[in-house]
Amino acid sequence: MNRGLTRSQSKFGFIRKMALALTLGVSSPALTAQTAQTYRQQAAEFARSESWDEAIAAYRKAIELSPNDPAIHYDLALVLQHKGASRQAVEEFETAVRLKPAWAEAHYSLGAAYYELHDLPPALKELRKAEQLDPSNANVHRLLAHLYVDQNDFVSAETELVRTVALKPSAEGYFELGQAQGRLGKLDSAALQYRKALRLDPKLARVHVMLGIVLRRQGNHTAALAEFREAVALDPSDPNAQYNLGMELKTSGDLPGAIAAFQRAIELKPDFEMAHYSLGIALRAQGDTAAAHKELAEINGLHNFRLRLSASKLLIMQGVEALKKNDLDSAMELFQKAVEQTPELPTGYYYLGVTWERNRMQRARSRPTSGLSI
């Protein structure tokens, strides 16, 4: 599936949700609760100005005074998540749902935090609990759909997205439903969802691309070409739109137009293998065998680079594990091999430097100190 169902689209306005939670407040006649609420209000002010560390400190002071208030733990979790401290956010969300088990929004946010950490089993558990507690929350159904897509379960994803758009119609929701139905081979339904998305937002270039692909699969090349042209007009910097335009121009017999589109796609994304291949084929069909050979040879180079990159990543992962165990000799050897595999990339050099510096410090600590004998 097109990665329109991306993890980046799973962050559903955490600051907005936090502000909403803060308006609820916690009323109590006790002086300590009032003080906790004061700290909570201070934290909200810090959060609004994106002073995350100060907001976190204020929330922790509030929790010291009112440790059993689930709303404070929830607000702290949102700030931690926005700062990027996802593991700590999970701990606070878990405390919130432990203190208030029937809080659907807290279960949803905990599921979203687990999803961000790519920990899918607990994410699924929490999202299903949120769905059970509040079946009318469209965001829960949409995030469940994202999770199912990651598991290649497009049937379940379709079910959740149907519920999503029924509860909260949106261009993005129809787009994602069209993607799921396209993966299931339901081309008529997919085209319908893409058209619904475009009625809500006709300037979404990626929707025009996906509608064009569906129309091409249905054999409607004239309509597909129109969609790809519209996509390129809306977003000329999209290599996928340029590539699909080239494919359709090539099908219609417009080789010069196809070659220009493939070349533009490669300019935008130099490692676009299919664009290199299609450009090579189009150049050969036009009779430019030398240029065609160059493009097809480029594919072999990209394949070799990907193989070297994969090997380098594995060596770096092994080196990091050795570094965690303080096995500096093994780490140094592994990082050196990674650099030999991909000398054009900085990651191996970085870890080599880290290992060398740690080795130097250990040698310095182990060196005997000199003194005067009396």
Residue frames relative to the residue before (quaternion, step in Angstrom):
aa qw qx qy qz dx dy dz
M 1.0000 0.0000 0.0000 0.0000 0.00 0.00 0.00
N 0.5659 -0.5554 0.4772 0.3789 3.54 -1.10 0.66
R 0.4612 -0.7221 0.4386 0.2710 3.53 -0.90 0.92
G 0.2040 0.7568 -0.5754 0.2336 3.49 1.04 0.86
L 0.6560 0.4239 -0.3058 0.5446 3.52 1.27 -0.41
T 0.1548 0.8342 -0.5074 0.1507 3.49 0.52 1.13
R 0.6235 -0.5390 0.3947 0.4061 3.33 -1.33 0.47
S 0.6043 0.5844 -0.3727 0.3931 3.68 1.04 -0.65
Q 0.6623 0.4884 -0.3067 0.4783 3.60 1.10 -0.46
S 0.5768 0.5933 -0.3854 0.4085 3.61 1.25 0.06
K 0.5687 0.5504 -0.4016 0.4609 3.70 1.27 0.04
F 0.0727 -0.8536 0.5159 0.0008 3.57 -0.08 1.27
G 0.7874 -0.3950 0.2100 0.4241 3.59 0.30 1.30
F 0.0116 0.8530 -0.5218 0.0042 3.56 0.72 1.03
I 0.6429 0.5133 -0.3478 0.4498 3.60 0.96 -0.70
R 0.6268 0.5263 -0.3359 0.4662 3.59 1.00 -0.78
K 0.6618 0.4987 -0.3096 0.4664 3.57 0.92 -0.85
M 0.6260 0.5419 -0.3367 0.4484 3.54 1.03 -0.80
A 0.6550 0.5132 -0.3148 0.4566 3.56 0.90 -0.93
L 0.6308 0.5322 -0.3278 0.4598 3.56 1.05 -0.78
A 0.6586 0.5096 -0.3108 0.4582 3.56 0.95 -0.89
L 0.6544 0.5402 -0.3181 0.4227 3.54 1.00 -0.83
T 0.6197 0.5557 -0.3553 0.4253 3.59 1.10 -0.59
L 0.5743 0.6101 -0.3840 0.3879 3.58 1.19 -0.41
G 0.1831 -0.8295 0.5063 0.1481 3.56 1.05 -0.83
V 0.2477 -0.7275 0.6112 0.1894 3.55 -1.32 0.07
S 0.1451 -0.8160 0.5554 0.0674 3.58 -0.38 1.15
S 0.1806 0.7579 -0.6112 0.1391 3.52 -0.97 0.91
P 0.4657 -0.6909 0.4710 0.2899 3.58 -0.98 0.75
A 0.5515 0.6388 -0.3915 0.3669 3.57 1.19 -0.42
L 0.5449 -0.6334 0.4438 0.3239 3.56 -1.03 0.81
T 0.6492 0.5228 -0.3334 0.4406 3.60 0.94 -0.82
A 0.6403 0.5127 -0.3314 0.4662 3.58 1.02 -0.75
Q 0.6313 0.5194 -0.3365 0.4675 3.58 1.02 -0.75
T 0.6448 0.5075 -0.3175 0.4753 3.58 1.02 -0.76
A 0.6258 0.5262 -0.3310 0.4711 3.56 1.01 -0.77
Q 0.6537 0.5086 -0.3106 0.4664 3.53 1.01 -0.84
T 0.6105 0.5478 -0.3474 0.4545 3.57 1.07 -0.67
Y 0.6494 0.4969 -0.3090 0.4857 3.56 0.96 -0.87
R 0.6398 0.5304 -0.3285 0.4487 3.55 1.00 -0.79
Q 0.6548 0.4972 -0.3092 0.4779 3.57 1.01 -0.79
Q 0.6162 0.5254 -0.3436 0.4755 3.59 1.06 -0.70
A 0.6409 0.5305 -0.3165 0.4556 3.58 0.98 -0.88
A 0.6316 0.5361 -0.3324 0.4507 3.56 1.02 -0.79
E 0.6384 0.5189 -0.3230 0.4678 3.57 1.01 -0.81
F 0.6467 0.5091 -0.3151 0.4726 3.58 0.94 -0.85
A 0.6585 0.5181 -0.3109 0.4487 3.57 0.96 -0.87
R 0.6434 0.5310 -0.3306 0.4413 3.57 0.98 -0.80
S 0.7149 0.3888 -0.2426 0.5281 3.59 1.15 -0.57
E 0.4553 -0.7204 0.4073 0.3284 3.58 1.39 0.26
S 0.3784 0.6643 -0.5293 0.3680 3.55 1.04 0.86
W 0.1436 -0.8763 0.4536 0.0755 3.51 0.54 1.27
D 0.6641 0.5090 -0.3274 0.4391 3.61 0.84 -0.89
E 0.6609 0.4958 -0.3077 0.4718 3.58 0.97 -0.84
A 0.6308 0.5260 -0.3312 0.4645 3.58 1.03 -0.78
I 0.6499 0.5173 -0.3171 0.4576 3.58 0.93 -0.89
A 0.6522 0.5172 -0.3168 0.4546 3.58 0.93 -0.90
A 0.6669 0.4997 -0.3046 0.4613 3.58 0.96 -0.84
Y 0.6413 0.5087 -0.3297 0.4704 3.59 0.98 -0.77
R 0.6509 0.5122 -0.3289 0.4537 3.60 0.95 -0.79
K 0.6191 0.5152 -0.3466 0.4808 3.61 1.07 -0.63
A 0.6297 0.5244 -0.3328 0.4667 3.57 1.02 -0.78
I 0.6619 0.5093 -0.3036 0.4586 3.58 0.97 -0.84
E 0.5892 0.5651 -0.3695 0.4437 3.60 1.05 -0.65
L 0.7280 0.4241 -0.2248 0.4895 3.56 1.04 -0.83
S 0.7962 0.1188 -0.0497 0.5911 3.57 1.13 -0.63
P 0.0511 -0.8766 0.4777 0.0265 3.61 0.59 1.16
N 0.7179 0.4459 -0.2534 0.4706 3.60 1.16 -0.43
D 0.4689 0.6500 -0.4580 0.3845 3.56 1.21 0.45
P 0.3231 -0.7873 0.4843 0.2028 3.62 -0.28 1.17
A 0.6135 0.5780 -0.3585 0.4012 3.60 1.06 -0.68
I 0.6447 0.5109 -0.3327 0.4612 3.59 1.01 -0.75
H 0.6356 0.5126 -0.3262 0.4763 3.59 0.97 -0.81
Y 0.6459 0.5259 -0.3154 0.4547 3.57 1.00 -0.82
D 0.6702 0.4929 -0.3039 0.4643 3.57 0.88 -0.93
L 0.6292 0.5244 -0.3292 0.4698 3.58 1.00 -0.82
A 0.6385 0.5338 -0.3298 0.4456 3.59 0.95 -0.83
L 0.6464 0.5252 -0.3250 0.4481 3.58 0.96 -0.84
V 0.6611 0.4919 -0.3084 0.4753 3.58 0.97 -0.85
L 0.6361 0.5214 -0.3274 0.4651 3.60 0.95 -0.85
Q 0.6603 0.5070 -0.3089 0.4600 3.56 0.95 -0.85
H 0.6559 0.5004 -0.3221 0.4643 3.57 0.95 -0.81
K 0.6504 0.5062 -0.3147 0.4708 3.59 1.07 -0.68
G 0.5547 -0.6138 0.3948 0.3997 3.60 1.17 -0.48
A 0.5441 0.6005 -0.4056 0.4229 3.59 1.28 0.07
S 0.0731 -0.8732 0.4808 0.0305 3.55 0.63 1.20
R 0.6399 0.5311 -0.3396 0.4395 3.60 0.96 -0.78
Q 0.6616 0.4795 -0.3068 0.4881 3.57 0.95 -0.84
A 0.6068 0.5530 -0.3516 0.4499 3.58 1.06 -0.71
V 0.6229 0.5450 -0.3357 0.4496 3.58 0.97 -0.86
E 0.6480 0.5258 -0.3254 0.4447 3.59 0.91 -0.88
E 0.6886 0.4694 -0.2903 0.4704 3.60 0.93 -0.85
F 0.6221 0.5152 -0.3468 0.4767 3.60 1.01 -0.71
E 0.6435 0.5221 -0.3290 0.4529 3.59 0.96 -0.82
T 0.6308 0.5135 -0.3356 0.4752 3.58 1.03 -0.74
A 0.6361 0.5425 -0.3272 0.4405 3.57 0.98 -0.84
V 0.7155 0.4275 -0.2715 0.4812 3.60 0.83 -0.89
R 0.5891 0.5445 -0.3798 0.4606 3.59 1.13 -0.43
L 0.7006 0.4568 -0.2604 0.4824 3.57 1.01 -0.85
K 0.7881 0.1165 -0.0510 0.6022 3.59 1.16 -0.60
P 0.1648 -0.8688 0.4579 0.0916 3.59 0.46 1.23
A 0.7213 0.4424 -0.2570 0.4668 3.62 1.07 -0.58
W 0.4482 0.6900 -0.4498 0.3475 3.59 1.24 0.37
A 0.3128 -0.8038 0.4784 0.1647 3.56 -0.10 1.32
E 0.6668 0.5215 -0.3116 0.4316 3.58 0.88 -0.93
A 0.6413 0.5155 -0.3249 0.4662 3.58 1.05 -0.71
H 0.6319 0.5092 -0.3322 0.4807 3.60 1.01 -0.74
Y 0.6350 0.5264 -0.3258 0.4621 3.57 1.02 -0.81
S 0.6840 0.4815 -0.2910 0.4643 3.58 0.85 -0.95
L 0.6241 0.5152 -0.3405 0.4786 3.59 1.05 -0.69
G 0.6440 0.5113 -0.3205 0.4702 3.59 0.98 -0.79
A 0.6468 0.5159 -0.3146 0.4653 3.57 1.01 -0.84
A 0.6426 0.5200 -0.3250 0.4594 3.59 1.02 -0.78
Y 0.6429 0.4991 -0.3191 0.4856 3.58 0.98 -0.80
Y 0.6309 0.5379 -0.3331 0.4491 3.58 1.02 -0.79
E 0.6395 0.5245 -0.3223 0.4605 3.57 0.99 -0.83
L 0.6902 0.4471 -0.2631 0.5046 3.57 1.15 -0.63
H 0.4359 -0.7173 0.4305 0.3319 3.60 1.33 0.09
D 0.4566 0.6413 -0.4697 0.3995 3.58 1.15 0.64
L 0.1449 -0.8865 0.4338 0.0700 3.52 0.38 1.31
P 0.6329 0.5469 -0.3826 0.3924 3.69 0.82 -0.70
P 0.7140 0.3997 -0.2960 0.4927 3.67 0.75 -0.83
A 0.5722 0.5709 -0.3879 0.4430 3.60 1.12 -0.52
L 0.6625 0.5028 -0.2999 0.4672 3.57 0.92 -0.92
K 0.6362 0.5370 -0.3278 0.4467 3.58 0.97 -0.86
E 0.7079 0.4613 -0.2717 0.4606 3.59 0.83 -0.98
L 0.6609 0.5024 -0.3199 0.4565 3.58 0.96 -0.77
R 0.6335 0.5084 -0.3393 0.4744 3.58 1.04 -0.66
K 0.6268 0.5176 -0.3389 0.4737 3.58 1.06 -0.70
A 0.6401 0.5140 -0.3221 0.4716 3.59 0.99 -0.82
E 0.6401 0.5236 -0.3164 0.4649 3.58 1.02 -0.81
Q 0.6455 0.5205 -0.3137 0.4625 3.56 1.02 -0.82
L 0.7047 0.4670 -0.2600 0.4666 3.58 0.96 -0.88
D 0.8044 0.0516 0.0043 0.5918 3.59 1.05 -0.76
P 0.1155 -0.8442 0.5211 0.0485 3.60 0.26 1.23
S 0.6396 0.5386 -0.3342 0.4348 3.62 1.21 -0.20
N 0.5156 0.6343 -0.4246 0.3892 3.61 1.24 0.10
A 0.3259 -0.7815 0.5012 0.1785 3.59 -0.31 1.25
N 0.6156 0.5675 -0.3529 0.4178 3.60 1.03 -0.71
V 0.6150 0.5419 -0.3455 0.4569 3.58 1.05 -0.71
H 0.6730 0.4899 -0.2988 0.4666 3.58 0.86 -0.94
R 0.6625 0.5132 -0.3178 0.4434 3.59 0.95 -0.82
L 0.6786 0.4698 -0.3037 0.4759 3.58 0.93 -0.84
L 0.5833 0.5475 -0.3661 0.4753 3.58 1.10 -0.58
A 0.6345 0.5262 -0.3254 0.4632 3.58 1.00 -0.82
H 0.6310 0.5260 -0.3359 0.4608 3.61 0.96 -0.82
L 0.6526 0.5179 -0.3097 0.4583 3.55 0.96 -0.90
Y 0.6668 0.4946 -0.3067 0.4655 3.58 0.92 -0.87
V 0.6056 0.5412 -0.3569 0.4614 3.60 1.06 -0.67
D 0.6454 0.5226 -0.3188 0.4568 3.58 0.97 -0.85
Q 0.7020 0.4181 -0.2489 0.5201 3.57 1.21 -0.52
N 0.4482 -0.7099 0.4254 0.3379 3.59 1.34 0.15
D 0.4564 0.6405 -0.4707 0.3998 3.57 1.13 0.67
F 0.0613 -0.8597 0.5070 0.0115 3.56 0.35 1.26
V 0.5498 0.5886 -0.4041 0.4336 3.59 1.19 -0.35
S 0.6910 0.4503 -0.2770 0.4929 3.58 0.87 -0.97
A 0.6101 0.5495 -0.3507 0.4504 3.58 1.05 -0.74
E 0.6423 0.5205 -0.3250 0.4593 3.58 0.94 -0.87
T 0.6416 0.5357 -0.3263 0.4416 3.59 0.92 -0.89
E 0.6933 0.4713 -0.2804 0.4675 3.57 0.87 -0.94
L 0.6749 0.4906 -0.3065 0.4582 3.60 0.98 -0.73
V 0.5706 0.5520 -0.3791 0.4754 3.59 1.14 -0.52
R 0.6593 0.4871 -0.3014 0.4871 3.58 1.00 -0.85
T 0.6163 0.5711 -0.3435 0.4197 3.58 1.02 -0.82
V 0.7453 0.4080 -0.2424 0.4684 3.59 0.69 -1.06
A 0.5810 0.5562 -0.3841 0.4533 3.59 1.17 -0.41
L 0.7101 0.4420 -0.2481 0.4887 3.57 1.04 -0.82
K 0.8099 0.0303 0.0576 0.5829 3.56 0.97 -0.89
P 0.1704 -0.8136 0.5470 0.0989 3.63 0.16 1.20
S 0.1606 0.7687 -0.6060 0.1270 3.57 -0.93 0.92
A 0.6265 -0.5379 0.4037 0.3941 3.55 -1.22 0.47
E 0.6590 0.5091 -0.3137 0.4562 3.58 0.93 -0.87
G 0.6535 0.5223 -0.3174 0.4465 3.58 0.96 -0.84
Y 0.6680 0.4742 -0.3045 0.4859 3.60 0.93 -0.85
F 0.6134 0.5531 -0.3445 0.4462 3.58 1.04 -0.75
E 0.6965 0.4671 -0.2754 0.4699 3.57 0.85 -0.96
L 0.6167 0.5223 -0.3429 0.4789 3.59 1.07 -0.67
G 0.6340 0.5221 -0.3286 0.4664 3.59 1.00 -0.76
Q 0.6350 0.5258 -0.3337 0.4570 3.58 1.00 -0.76
A 0.6597 0.5065 -0.3088 0.4614 3.58 0.91 -0.92
Q 0.6876 0.4725 -0.2884 0.4698 3.57 0.89 -0.89
G 0.6013 0.5482 -0.3556 0.4598 3.58 1.12 -0.58
R 0.6586 0.4991 -0.3091 0.4708 3.56 1.00 -0.81
L 0.6806 0.4617 -0.2824 0.4938 3.58 1.18 -0.51
G 0.5427 -0.6497 0.3842 0.3685 3.59 1.29 0.06
K 0.4988 0.6373 -0.4369 0.3926 3.59 1.25 0.25
L 0.0947 -0.8724 0.4771 0.0479 3.54 0.54 1.22
D 0.6410 0.5168 -0.3410 0.4536 3.61 0.93 -0.78
S 0.6678 0.4914 -0.2974 0.4734 3.57 0.95 -0.89
A 0.6364 0.5314 -0.3296 0.4517 3.57 0.98 -0.83
A 0.6521 0.5090 -0.3142 0.4658 3.59 0.92 -0.90
L 0.6292 0.5387 -0.3309 0.4521 3.58 1.03 -0.79
Q 0.6707 0.4938 -0.3035 0.4628 3.59 0.91 -0.89
Y 0.6419 0.5149 -0.3337 0.4600 3.60 0.97 -0.78
R 0.6532 0.5033 -0.3201 0.4664 3.59 0.99 -0.76
K 0.6102 0.5273 -0.3495 0.4770 3.59 1.09 -0.66
A 0.6358 0.5266 -0.3257 0.4608 3.57 1.00 -0.84
L 0.6941 0.4796 -0.2786 0.4589 3.59 0.92 -0.90
R 0.5842 0.5521 -0.3846 0.4539 3.58 1.12 -0.46
L 0.6867 0.4618 -0.2721 0.4910 3.57 1.11 -0.73
D 0.7953 -0.0148 0.0300 0.6053 3.59 1.07 -0.71
P 0.1749 -0.8427 0.5019 0.0852 3.61 0.10 1.27
K 0.6582 0.5345 -0.3137 0.4274 3.61 1.21 -0.22
L 0.4534 0.6697 -0.4655 0.3595 3.60 1.22 0.28
A 0.3085 -0.8020 0.4816 0.1722 3.58 -0.10 1.30
R 0.6664 0.5207 -0.3241 0.4239 3.60 0.90 -0.87
V 0.6071 0.5323 -0.3647 0.4638 3.60 1.15 -0.49
H 0.6163 0.5215 -0.3436 0.4798 3.59 1.03 -0.71
V 0.6262 0.5329 -0.3410 0.4556 3.61 0.99 -0.79
M 0.7105 0.4606 -0.2754 0.4551 3.57 0.76 -1.02
L 0.6181 0.5142 -0.3489 0.4815 3.60 1.06 -0.67
G 0.6321 0.5336 -0.3281 0.4562 3.59 1.00 -0.78
I 0.6457 0.5158 -0.3212 0.4625 3.58 0.98 -0.83
V 0.6477 0.5057 -0.3189 0.4723 3.60 0.96 -0.83
L 0.6611 0.5021 -0.3103 0.4631 3.59 0.91 -0.88
R 0.6258 0.5204 -0.3377 0.4727 3.59 1.04 -0.72
R 0.6536 0.5049 -0.3178 0.4657 3.59 0.96 -0.82
Q 0.6752 0.4684 -0.2858 0.4931 3.57 1.18 -0.56
G 0.5496 -0.6431 0.3802 0.3740 3.59 1.28 -0.06
N 0.5429 0.6035 -0.4085 0.4173 3.59 1.23 0.16
H 0.0836 -0.8663 0.4915 0.0308 3.58 0.43 1.25
T 0.6032 0.5607 -0.3665 0.4329 3.59 1.05 -0.63
A 0.6879 0.4584 -0.2756 0.4907 3.59 0.88 -0.96
A 0.6199 0.5446 -0.3448 0.4474 3.61 1.03 -0.74
L 0.6479 0.5193 -0.3159 0.4591 3.57 0.94 -0.92
A 0.6394 0.5263 -0.3283 0.4543 3.60 0.97 -0.78
E 0.6584 0.5049 -0.3138 0.4616 3.58 0.99 -0.80
F 0.6647 0.4935 -0.3151 0.4641 3.60 0.96 -0.82
R 0.6175 0.5291 -0.3456 0.4683 3.60 1.03 -0.70
E 0.6574 0.5015 -0.3104 0.4689 3.57 0.95 -0.85
A 0.6331 0.5352 -0.3326 0.4496 3.60 0.99 -0.81
V 0.6758 0.4856 -0.2905 0.4723 3.59 0.91 -0.91
A 0.6324 0.5272 -0.3321 0.4602 3.58 1.04 -0.73
L 0.6901 0.4725 -0.2757 0.4738 3.57 1.02 -0.81
D 0.8077 0.0360 0.0159 0.5882 3.59 1.01 -0.80
P 0.1514 -0.8325 0.5282 0.0711 3.61 0.17 1.25
S 0.6603 0.5266 -0.3094 0.4370 3.61 1.20 -0.37
D 0.5272 0.6215 -0.4150 0.4044 3.59 1.25 0.15
P 0.3257 -0.7763 0.4987 0.2063 3.63 -0.36 1.15
N 0.6178 0.5542 -0.3511 0.4334 3.59 1.08 -0.64
A 0.6378 0.5107 -0.3230 0.4775 3.57 1.05 -0.76
Q 0.6483 0.5142 -0.3157 0.4644 3.58 0.96 -0.85
Y 0.6554 0.5195 -0.3117 0.4510 3.57 0.94 -0.88
N 0.6940 0.4650 -0.2899 0.4670 3.59 0.84 -0.91
L 0.5885 0.5370 -0.3677 0.4797 3.58 1.11 -0.58
G 0.6508 0.5192 -0.3131 0.4571 3.57 0.94 -0.85
M 0.6443 0.5238 -0.3241 0.4531 3.57 0.95 -0.84
E 0.7001 0.4591 -0.2853 0.4667 3.57 0.91 -0.87
L 0.6147 0.5262 -0.3452 0.4754 3.60 1.08 -0.66
K 0.6309 0.5238 -0.3285 0.4687 3.58 1.02 -0.78
T 0.6428 0.5228 -0.3168 0.4617 3.59 0.98 -0.83
S 0.7081 0.4554 -0.2607 0.4724 3.58 1.03 -0.79
G 0.5834 -0.6155 0.3562 0.3925 3.58 1.31 -0.02
D 0.5428 0.6018 -0.4096 0.4189 3.60 1.23 0.11
L 0.1256 -0.8419 0.5219 0.0549 3.59 0.30 1.27
P 0.6493 0.5015 -0.3529 0.4497 3.66 0.84 -0.76
G 0.6580 0.4993 -0.3114 0.4698 3.59 0.97 -0.81
A 0.6449 0.5192 -0.3188 0.4614 3.56 1.01 -0.83
I 0.6495 0.5195 -0.3185 0.4548 3.58 0.92 -0.91
A 0.6507 0.5133 -0.3186 0.4600 3.58 0.93 -0.85
A 0.6656 0.4966 -0.3079 0.4643 3.61 0.96 -0.82
F 0.6447 0.5067 -0.3236 0.4722 3.60 0.97 -0.82
Q 0.6494 0.5145 -0.3197 0.4597 3.58 0.95 -0.84
R 0.6442 0.5097 -0.3244 0.4691 3.57 1.00 -0.77
A 0.6252 0.5345 -0.3361 0.4588 3.60 1.00 -0.79
I 0.6757 0.4862 -0.2919 0.4709 3.59 0.96 -0.84
E 0.5927 0.5484 -0.3634 0.4647 3.60 1.08 -0.65
L 0.7039 0.4609 -0.2575 0.4751 3.55 0.97 -0.86
K 0.7944 0.0787 -0.0117 0.6021 3.58 1.09 -0.70
P 0.2387 -0.8441 0.4597 0.1386 3.60 0.24 1.26
D 0.7259 0.4073 -0.2572 0.4908 3.63 1.08 -0.54
F 0.3431 0.7419 -0.4949 0.2948 3.61 1.22 0.50
E 0.2642 -0.8278 0.4747 0.1401 3.57 0.10 1.33
M 0.6795 0.4934 -0.3126 0.4440 3.59 0.82 -0.92
A 0.6296 0.5212 -0.3429 0.4631 3.58 1.08 -0.65
H 0.6238 0.5207 -0.3369 0.4757 3.61 1.02 -0.75
Y 0.6632 0.5090 -0.3043 0.4566 3.57 0.91 -0.95
S 0.6917 0.4774 -0.2833 0.4618 3.58 0.83 -1.00
L 0.6224 0.5242 -0.3369 0.4736 3.57 1.08 -0.70
G 0.6395 0.5276 -0.3247 0.4552 3.57 0.98 -0.81
I 0.6627 0.4971 -0.3022 0.4716 3.57 0.93 -0.88
A 0.6651 0.4992 -0.3099 0.4608 3.60 0.94 -0.86
L 0.6423 0.5152 -0.3223 0.4671 3.60 1.00 -0.79
R 0.6472 0.5101 -0.3189 0.4682 3.57 0.99 -0.81
A 0.6470 0.5115 -0.3179 0.4676 3.59 1.00 -0.81
Q 0.6710 0.4775 -0.2892 0.4880 3.57 1.16 -0.59
G 0.5692 -0.6270 0.3631 0.3887 3.59 1.28 -0.16
D 0.5577 0.5847 -0.3997 0.4329 3.61 1.24 0.09
T 0.1043 -0.8611 0.4957 0.0435 3.56 0.43 1.26
A 0.6244 0.5479 -0.3548 0.4290 3.60 1.00 -0.70
A 0.6816 0.4670 -0.2826 0.4872 3.58 0.89 -0.93
A 0.6171 0.5434 -0.3419 0.4550 3.58 1.07 -0.73
H 0.6493 0.5175 -0.3148 0.4599 3.58 0.94 -0.92
K 0.6322 0.5420 -0.3287 0.4455 3.59 1.00 -0.82
E 0.6823 0.4819 -0.2972 0.4625 3.60 0.89 -0.90
L 0.6732 0.4869 -0.3051 0.4654 3.58 0.94 -0.85
A 0.6212 0.5202 -0.3414 0.4764 3.59 1.12 -0.62
E 0.5860 0.5864 -0.3606 0.4276 3.57 1.14 -0.67
I 0.6047 0.5615 -0.3558 0.4388 3.57 1.08 -0.69
N 0.6403 0.5170 -0.3315 0.4613 3.58 0.95 -0.83
G 0.6383 0.5264 -0.3242 0.4587 3.57 1.01 -0.80
L 0.6579 0.5006 -0.3094 0.4699 3.57 0.99 -0.82
H 0.6182 0.5332 -0.3407 0.4663 3.59 1.04 -0.76
N 0.6748 0.4962 -0.2979 0.4580 3.56 0.88 -0.95
F 0.6376 0.5209 -0.3312 0.4609 3.57 1.00 -0.80
R 0.6546 0.5094 -0.3251 0.4543 3.59 0.92 -0.84
L 0.6313 0.5198 -0.3328 0.4697 3.58 1.03 -0.71
R 0.6638 0.4893 -0.3048 0.4765 3.58 0.95 -0.88
L 0.6380 0.5330 -0.3223 0.4528 3.57 1.02 -0.82
S 0.6435 0.5202 -0.3186 0.4623 3.58 0.97 -0.85
A 0.6621 0.4965 -0.3029 0.4726 3.57 0.95 -0.90
S 0.6475 0.5238 -0.3149 0.4551 3.57 0.99 -0.84
K 0.6452 0.5209 -0.3259 0.4540 3.60 0.94 -0.84
L 0.6480 0.5156 -0.3180 0.4617 3.57 0.98 -0.85
L 0.6546 0.5084 -0.3112 0.4649 3.58 0.95 -0.87
I 0.6514 0.5062 -0.3207 0.4654 3.59 0.97 -0.81
M 0.6368 0.5167 -0.3352 0.4639 3.60 0.95 -0.78
Q 0.6551 0.4961 -0.3089 0.4789 3.57 0.98 -0.84
G 0.6431 0.5297 -0.3156 0.4541 3.56 1.04 -0.80
V 0.6360 0.5225 -0.3268 0.4644 3.58 1.01 -0.81
E 0.6357 0.5165 -0.3289 0.4700 3.58 1.00 -0.79
A 0.6447 0.5013 -0.3213 0.4794 3.60 0.99 -0.81
L 0.6315 0.5371 -0.3262 0.4543 3.58 1.04 -0.79
K 0.6326 0.5311 -0.3293 0.4575 3.60 1.01 -0.79
K 0.7037 0.4343 -0.2517 0.5028 3.58 1.11 -0.69
N 0.4308 -0.7176 0.4294 0.3392 3.56 1.37 0.03
D 0.3983 0.6696 -0.5082 0.3671 3.58 1.13 0.68
L 0.1218 -0.8718 0.4709 0.0589 3.53 0.47 1.27
D 0.6211 0.5467 -0.3583 0.4324 3.60 1.00 -0.69
S 0.6735 0.4783 -0.2943 0.4807 3.58 0.91 -0.92
A 0.6333 0.5312 -0.3321 0.4544 3.59 0.99 -0.83
M 0.6525 0.5201 -0.3156 0.4518 3.58 0.91 -0.93
E 0.6641 0.5069 -0.3035 0.4582 3.58 0.94 -0.87
L 0.6755 0.4978 -0.2958 0.4566 3.58 0.93 -0.89
F 0.6678 0.4863 -0.3080 0.4720 3.60 0.93 -0.83
Q 0.6186 0.5364 -0.3460 0.4583 3.58 1.06 -0.68
K 0.6458 0.5050 -0.3154 0.4780 3.58 1.00 -0.79
A 0.6215 0.5365 -0.3420 0.4571 3.60 1.06 -0.75
V 0.6429 0.5148 -0.3175 0.4699 3.58 1.00 -0.81
E 0.6440 0.5171 -0.3236 0.4617 3.59 1.00 -0.75
Q 0.6478 0.5164 -0.3205 0.4592 3.59 1.08 -0.67
T 0.8087 0.0589 0.0102 0.5852 3.59 0.92 -0.94
P 0.0708 -0.8406 0.5364 0.0264 3.61 0.37 1.19
E 0.6312 0.5574 -0.3334 0.4240 3.58 1.22 -0.36
L 0.6802 0.4681 -0.2861 0.4862 3.61 1.27 -0.16
P 0.4854 -0.7280 0.4124 0.2538 3.62 -0.97 0.82
T 0.5273 0.6939 -0.4105 0.2681 3.60 1.11 -0.59
G 0.6646 0.5105 -0.3108 0.4484 3.59 0.88 -0.91
Y 0.6404 0.5205 -0.3232 0.4632 3.58 0.99 -0.84
Y 0.6221 0.5492 -0.3446 0.4389 3.58 0.99 -0.83
Y 0.7185 0.4375 -0.2655 0.4710 3.58 0.77 -1.00
L 0.5666 0.5585 -0.3873 0.4659 3.59 1.13 -0.49
G 0.6651 0.5079 -0.2970 0.4599 3.57 0.94 -0.90
V 0.6358 0.5232 -0.3242 0.4657 3.59 1.00 -0.86
T 0.6814 0.4887 -0.2890 0.4619 3.57 0.89 -0.95
W 0.6427 0.5208 -0.3242 0.4589 3.58 0.93 -0.86
E 0.6709 0.4964 -0.3037 0.4596 3.60 0.91 -0.88
R 0.6509 0.4962 -0.3257 0.4733 3.59 0.97 -0.79
N 0.6317 0.5258 -0.3278 0.4659 3.57 1.02 -0.78
R 0.6466 0.5223 -0.3165 0.4571 3.60 0.96 -0.87
M 0.6715 0.4978 -0.3024 0.4581 3.60 0.91 -0.87
Q 0.6500 0.5072 -0.3273 0.4616 3.57 1.00 -0.75
R 0.6386 0.5094 -0.3323 0.4714 3.59 1.02 -0.75
A 0.6418 0.5277 -0.3267 0.4504 3.58 1.01 -0.79
R 0.6702 0.4984 -0.3050 0.4576 3.59 1.00 -0.81
S 0.7084 0.4662 -0.2624 0.4605 3.56 1.06 -0.73
R 0.5236 0.6379 -0.4153 0.3826 3.61 1.26 -0.23
P 0.4339 -0.7061 0.4799 0.2878 3.65 -0.75 0.93
T 0.4085 -0.7036 0.5257 0.2484 3.57 -1.05 0.78
S 0.4158 -0.7088 0.5124 0.2493 3.56 -1.05 0.77
G 0.0131 -0.8004 0.5992 -0.0095 3.59 -1.11 0.59
L 0.5177 -0.6300 0.4801 0.3236 3.57 -1.29 0.21
S 0.3124 -0.7363 0.5706 0.1864 3.56 -0.95 0.92
I 0.2249 -0.7745 0.5790 0.1197 3.54 -0.91 0.89
